[in-house]
């Protein structure tokens, strides 16, 4: 299974994301692949930043409308 990297930029990477975009629900299926080393996981850094750093968690809270970030 394979996905276009351009589609990966539209996905919410928080561990409790409620939805997956449609293009990621239906990956491209292939019978043959060519593996290049070292293997890379381009979305791992984004996932880690969103879910394990204060900066990422603060952005996630703002986007989800946490009352702690709403202006008076």
Secondary structure, DSSP 8 states (H G I E B T S, - for coil): -B--HHHHTTS--STT-S---HHHHS-B--S-----SS---TTHHHHHHHHHSHHHHHHHHHHTT-GGGS--
